[in-house]
Amino acid sequence: MVRGASQGADGPVRGATSYLRAPGQGIWDAGDSKERDDIAVVKVMTNELDERYWHDFRRRLETELSQDAIVIRAQEIVRL
């Protein structure tokens, strides 16, 4: 996943940081039962936000990882 985000001729990213050693645990109500899953966090910094790229990347990850939904969020920062 990290390699996919940081590689690729059309990708806007030059590097990524993953937090996979101690994945978080997700739990949600699935009707009659509770579902559980591991949660991985990957942080990426890029100079320009290419929304189309990230939309397509998210859809590809959802398919490859058999996930109903993957969250990719953007946050503007100010370098100090």
Secondary structure as UniProt FT lines:
FT   HELIX           2..6
FT   TURN            9..10
FT   STRAND          16..29
FT   STRAND          34..44
FT   HELIX           51..64
FT   TURN            65..66
//
